[in-house]
Amino acid sequence: PLKRGRHNIDEISYDYYRDGTVAVQALKAGEYHLRQENVARNWATAYDTPAVSEGLLKLEAIPHNRPAGMQGFFYNTRRAIFSDPKVREALAYAFDFEWTNENLFYGAYTRTRSYFENSELAATGTPSDDELALLAPYRDQLPERVFTEAYEPPSTKNGDRRGNLRQALKLLREAGWAVQDDVLTHVESGREMDFEILLVSPSFERVVLPFRRNLERLGAEVSVRTVDPTQYQNRLNEFDFDMTVNVAGQSLSPGNEQRDFWSCEAAAVSGSRNVAGVCDPVIDELVEAVIDAPDREALVTRTRALDRVLQWGFYAIPNWYIDRFRVVHWDRFGRPADNPPYG
């Protein structure tokens, strides 16, 4: 009974294309019949064809409740310049998500704010009573904002882009940095704010370059380097980077894998998923609490508490996510009226 109405296909063929533009053109020509579109520009502009207007080729945005996790610019906190949370908080003000979404992505995306985005596990608003009870023993070890404020990444919704950069400079001054000879410099050590953003995809350069321009307006010297996948993976495995784009994917049932993402032990192990180098005794204990959760209610509460501490640790500058599948297909398929929430 589980399979009734499904898999009514005699044969499925998969075509592989080296070039995404060619793949889109082949779909429109009928060379194949179904594509999941992951490029916002294509979704907005590439399918203006008679087949679409005639209803022969269909574009469907199918909502889902799959956790988005965290995609963002991850700091390597093993680097001295990123060891101070206030510096990490400050530099996040240089990323203008609203401009990026409007000008590069046709308004397709929503800003990520949680490490468990698009799920009930995400920490939103101020902490619940149960979260506060869980976090109370660590009050002296955590920023007060964890207990009193809802985390929100910097925004330019009000149009005040210069205001964001002023706030960034204010935080940097509090952290001991000042602009000297047009270069952001640590006053005590004389260290200049000089770092590299490591990429694996040239398509991400158009996102990073405006971000770099804003960082340079703060006085930071920033280079962008795109390398081949093998070199990128090797450098990631050895934590040989300053900042990179990374995705910390999550499920609806977090467990042992959280150690690999956030624990002090994983931070020291080459090839672990603790890309940011997170090492905090409180986070270690919260990870163990998540793993040991006795039931769903406790799991949700403990994960939200962990999420909240990660948010206020500023280990990444959040990017974006989308809560639907963008599917382009020729009008030859059916599907149930009620879509499964996670697939």
C-alpha positions as CSV (number, residue, x, y, z in Angstrom):
1,P,0.0,0.0,0.0
2,L,2.9,2.4,0.7
3,K,3.9,2.3,-3.0
4,R,0.4,2.6,-4.5
5,G,0.4,5.4,-7.1
6,R,4.2,5.7,-7.1
7,H,7.0,4.6,-9.4
8,N,4.7,4.2,-12.4
9,I,7.6,4.5,-14.8
10,D,8.9,1.8,-17.1
11,E,12.3,3.4,-17.6
12,I,14.2,6.4,-16.2
13,S,17.3,7.8,-18.0
14,Y,19.7,10.4,-16.6
15,D,21.6,12.8,-18.8
16,Y,24.7,14.6,-17.5
17,Y,25.7,18.0,-18.7
18,R,29.1,19.7,-18.0
19,D,27.6,23.1,-18.6
20,G,24.5,24.4,-16.7
21,T,23.5,26.8,-19.6
22,V,23.5,23.9,-22.0
23,A,21.4,21.8,-19.6
24,V,18.7,24.5,-19.4
25,Q,18.6,24.8,-23.2
26,A,18.4,21.0,-23.6
27,L,15.4,20.9,-21.2
28,K,13.6,23.6,-23.2
29,A,14.2,21.6,-26.4
30,G,12.7,18.5,-24.8
31,E,15.9,16.5,-24.6
32,Y,15.0,15.6,-21.1
33,H,11.9,16.2,-19.0
34,L,12.5,17.2,-15.4
35,R,15.0,19.5,-13.7
36,Q,15.4,20.8,-10.2
37,E,16.5,24.4,-10.7
38,N,18.9,25.7,-8.1
39,V,20.0,29.0,-9.9
40,A,17.8,32.0,-9.0
41,R,18.7,33.8,-12.2
42,N,17.6,30.8,-14.3
43,W,14.4,30.5,-12.4
44,A,13.6,34.2,-13.0
45,T,14.8,34.7,-16.6
46,A,15.7,31.5,-18.4
47,Y,12.3,30.0,-19.0
48,D,10.5,32.7,-20.9
49,T,9.5,30.4,-23.8
50,P,6.3,29.6,-25.7
51,A,6.2,26.1,-24.1
52,V,5.8,27.7,-20.7
53,S,3.2,30.2,-21.8
54,E,1.2,27.4,-23.4
55,G,1.4,25.2,-20.3
56,L,3.5,22.5,-21.9
57,L,6.6,23.3,-19.7
58,K,5.7,23.9,-16.1
59,L,7.5,25.8,-13.3
60,E,6.5,24.7,-9.8
61,A,7.8,26.0,-6.5
62,I,6.9,23.3,-4.1
63,P,7.1,24.3,-0.4
64,H,8.9,22.0,2.1
65,N,9.8,22.0,5.8
66,R,13.3,20.6,5.4
67,P,15.9,22.1,7.7
68,A,18.2,24.5,5.9
69,G,21.1,24.4,8.4
70,M,23.5,27.2,8.1
71,Q,25.2,28.5,4.9
72,G,27.4,31.4,5.6
73,F,30.9,33.0,5.5
74,F,32.6,30.9,8.1
75,Y,35.4,32.4,10.1
76,N,38.4,30.3,10.9
77,T,38.6,31.2,14.6
78,R,41.9,29.5,14.8
79,R,43.3,32.6,13.1
80,A,44.3,35.3,15.6
81,I,42.4,38.1,13.8
82,F,39.1,36.1,14.1
83,S,39.6,34.9,17.7
84,D,37.6,37.9,19.2
85,P,33.8,37.5,18.9
86,K,33.5,41.3,18.7
87,V,35.6,41.4,15.6
88,R,33.5,38.6,14.0
89,E,30.3,40.5,15.0
90,A,31.7,43.7,13.4
91,L,32.7,42.3,10.1
92,A,29.2,40.9,9.6
93,Y,28.0,44.4,9.1
94,A,29.9,44.6,5.8
95,F,27.7,41.9,4.2
96,D,24.7,43.5,2.6
97,F,22.2,40.6,2.2
98,E,19.3,42.8,1.0
99,W,21.3,44.3,-1.8
100,T,22.7,40.9,-2.8
101,N,19.2,39.3,-2.8
102,E,17.6,42.1,-4.8
103,N,20.4,42.6,-7.4
104,L,21.8,39.1,-7.8
105,F,19.1,36.7,-6.8
106,Y,15.9,38.4,-8.0
107,G,14.6,38.5,-4.4
108,A,14.4,34.7,-4.3
109,Y,15.9,34.0,-0.9
110,T,15.3,34.5,2.8
111,R,18.1,35.5,5.2
112,T,19.4,32.7,7.4
113,R,19.6,33.5,11.1
114,S,19.7,30.0,12.7
115,Y,22.0,27.0,12.5
116,F,18.8,24.9,12.4
117,E,17.0,27.2,10.0
118,N,13.5,26.3,8.6
119,S,12.7,23.9,11.5
120,E,11.2,23.9,14.9
121,L,14.7,23.5,16.3
122,A,15.7,27.0,15.4
123,A,16.1,29.5,18.3
124,T,13.7,32.4,17.7
125,G,12.7,35.3,20.0
126,T,14.0,35.4,23.5
127,P,14.7,32.1,25.4
128,S,11.8,30.1,26.8
129,D,11.6,29.3,30.5
130,D,12.9,25.8,29.7
131,E,15.8,27.2,27.7
132,L,16.7,29.7,30.5
133,A,16.7,26.9,33.0
134,L,19.1,24.9,30.8
135,L,21.4,27.9,30.2
136,A,21.3,29.4,33.7
137,P,24.3,27.4,35.1
138,Y,26.5,29.0,32.3
139,R,25.4,32.6,32.9
140,D,28.9,33.7,33.9
141,Q,30.4,32.1,30.8
142,L,28.0,33.5,28.2
143,P,27.2,37.0,26.8
144,E,24.2,38.5,28.6
145,R,22.5,38.9,25.2
146,V,22.0,35.1,25.1
147,F,19.5,35.4,27.9
148,T,17.8,38.7,27.0
149,E,17.8,39.3,23.2
150,A,16.8,37.6,20.0
151,Y,19.7,37.3,17.6
152,E,19.2,39.0,14.2
153,P,22.0,39.3,11.6
154,P,22.8,42.8,10.4
155,S,20.3,44.2,7.9
156,T,20.0,47.1,5.5
157,K,16.2,46.9,5.2
158,N,16.1,50.6,6.4
159,G,18.5,51.5,3.6
160,D,21.2,52.8,6.0
161,R,24.2,51.0,4.6
162,R,26.6,53.6,5.9
163,G,25.1,53.2,9.3
164,N,26.1,49.5,9.3
165,L,29.7,50.3,8.4
166,R,29.7,52.9,11.2
167,Q,28.5,50.2,13.7
168,A,31.2,47.9,12.4
169,L,33.9,50.5,13.1
170,K,32.5,51.2,16.5
171,L,32.7,47.5,17.4
172,L,36.2,47.2,15.9
173,R,37.4,50.1,18.0
174,E,36.0,48.4,21.1
175,A,38.0,45.4,20.2
176,G,41.2,47.4,19.9
177,W,41.3,48.1,16.2
178,A,41.8,51.5,14.5
179,V,42.3,52.8,11.0
180,Q,45.9,53.9,10.6
181,D,47.2,55.1,7.2
182,D,43.9,53.8,5.7
183,V,44.5,50.3,7.0
184,L,42.6,48.6,9.9
185,T,45.3,47.9,12.4
186,H,45.3,46.3,15.9
187,V,46.5,49.1,18.2
188,E,48.5,46.9,20.6
189,S,50.1,44.3,18.3
190,G,50.3,46.4,15.1
191,R,48.7,43.5,13.2
192,E,46.9,44.6,10.1
193,M,43.4,43.2,9.2
194,D,44.5,41.2,6.2
195,F,42.8,38.0,5.2
196,E,41.7,35.8,2.3
197,I,38.3,34.5,1.4
198,L,38.6,31.0,-0.1
199,L,36.1,29.8,-2.7
200,V,35.6,26.7,-4.7
201,S,33.0,28.1,-7.2
202,P,33.7,31.0,-9.6
203,S,29.9,31.7,-9.5
204,F,30.2,32.9,-5.9
205,E,32.7,35.6,-6.8
206,R,29.9,38.0,-7.8
207,V,28.5,37.6,-4.2
208,V,31.9,38.0,-2.5
209,L,33.3,41.0,-4.4
210,P,30.7,43.5,-3.1
211,F,31.3,42.1,0.4
212,R,35.0,42.7,-0.1
213,R,34.5,46.2,-1.2
214,N,32.6,47.0,2.0
215,L,35.3,45.3,4.0
216,E,37.9,47.4,2.3
217,R,35.9,50.6,3.2
218,L,36.5,49.5,6.8
219,G,40.2,49.4,6.1
220,A,40.6,45.6,5.8
221,E,42.9,44.2,3.1
222,V,40.9,41.3,1.6
223,S,41.8,38.9,-1.2
224,V,39.5,36.4,-2.9
225,R,40.9,33.2,-4.2
226,T,39.0,30.5,-6.1
227,V,40.7,27.1,-6.3
228,D,39.8,23.7,-7.9
229,P,37.7,21.3,-5.8
230,T,40.6,19.0,-4.9
231,Q,42.8,21.9,-3.6
232,Y,39.7,23.4,-1.9
233,Q,38.9,20.2,0.0
234,N,42.5,19.7,1.0
235,R,42.8,23.2,2.4
236,L,39.4,22.8,4.2
237,N,40.6,19.5,5.7
238,E,43.7,21.1,7.1
239,F,41.9,24.3,8.1
240,D,44.2,26.2,5.8
241,F,42.0,29.2,5.2
242,D,40.9,32.5,6.8
243,M,37.3,32.7,5.7
244,T,35.3,30.5,3.4
245,V,31.7,29.7,2.3
246,N,30.4,26.6,4.1
247,V,27.2,24.8,4.7
248,A,26.5,23.1,8.0
249,G,23.6,20.9,7.1
250,Q,21.2,19.7,9.7
251,S,18.5,17.1,10.1
252,L,15.3,17.1,12.2
253,S,17.0,14.8,14.7
254,P,20.3,16.2,15.7
255,G,22.6,13.9,17.6
256,N,26.2,12.6,17.6
257,E,27.1,14.6,14.5
258,Q,26.9,17.8,16.5
259,R,30.2,16.8,18.1
260,D,31.8,16.9,14.7
261,F,30.4,20.3,14.0
262,W,31.1,22.2,17.2
263,S,33.2,20.4,19.8
264,C,36.7,21.3,21.0
265,E,37.9,17.8,20.1
266,A,36.7,18.1,16.5
267,A,38.3,21.6,16.2
268,A,41.7,19.9,16.5
269,V,41.0,17.0,14.1
270,S,41.9,17.4,10.4
271,G,39.0,16.8,8.1
272,S,36.3,17.3,10.8
273,R,33.2,19.4,10.1
274,N,34.2,21.9,12.7
275,V,35.3,24.3,10.0
276,A,35.0,27.4,12.2
277,G,37.2,25.9,14.9
278,V,34.5,26.3,17.6
279,C,35.9,25.4,21.0
280,D,33.8,26.5,24.0
281,P,33.2,24.3,27.1
282,V,29.6,25.5,27.3
283,I,29.0,24.4,23.7
284,D,30.6,21.1,24.4
285,E,28.2,20.5,27.3
286,L,25.2,21.6,25.3
287,V,26.1,19.3,22.5
288,E,26.2,16.4,25.0
289,A,22.8,17.5,26.3
290,V,21.4,17.4,22.8
291,I,22.7,13.9,22.3
292,D,21.3,12.7,25.7
293,A,17.8,14.2,25.2
294,P,15.3,11.7,26.5
295,D,12.4,12.8,24.3
296,R,11.4,15.1,21.5
297,E,10.4,18.0,23.7
298,A,13.8,18.0,25.5
299,L,15.6,17.6,22.2
300,V,13.9,20.7,20.8
301,T,14.6,22.8,23.9
302,R,18.3,21.7,24.1
303,T,18.9,22.3,20.4
304,R,17.4,25.8,20.6
305,A,19.7,26.5,23.5
306,L,22.7,25.3,21.5
307,D,21.6,27.3,18.5
308,R,21.3,30.4,20.6
309,V,24.8,30.1,22.0
310,L,26.2,29.5,18.4
311,Q,24.3,32.5,17.1
312,W,25.8,34.9,19.7
313,G,29.2,33.4,19.1
314,F,29.3,34.9,15.6
315,Y,31.1,32.0,14.1
316,A,29.6,32.7,10.6
317,I,28.1,35.5,8.7
318,P,24.7,34.0,7.7
319,N,23.8,33.8,4.0
320,W,20.4,32.7,2.8
321,Y,18.1,29.8,2.1
322,I,14.9,28.9,0.3
323,D,12.0,26.8,1.7
324,R,10.8,25.3,-1.6
325,F,11.9,23.0,-4.4
326,R,12.1,24.8,-7.7
327,V,11.1,22.2,-10.3
328,V,10.8,22.7,-14.1
329,H,9.1,19.8,-16.0
330,W,7.3,18.9,-19.1
331,D,3.6,18.4,-18.6
332,R,3.7,14.6,-18.4
333,F,3.9,13.9,-14.7
334,G,1.5,13.9,-11.8
335,R,2.0,14.0,-8.1
336,P,-0.2,13.8,-5.0
337,A,-2.2,16.8,-4.0
338,D,-0.7,16.7,-0.5
339,N,3.1,17.1,-0.7
340,P,5.2,15.3,1.9
341,P,6.6,18.0,4.3
342,Y,10.3,16.9,3.9
343,G,10.6,15.6,0.4
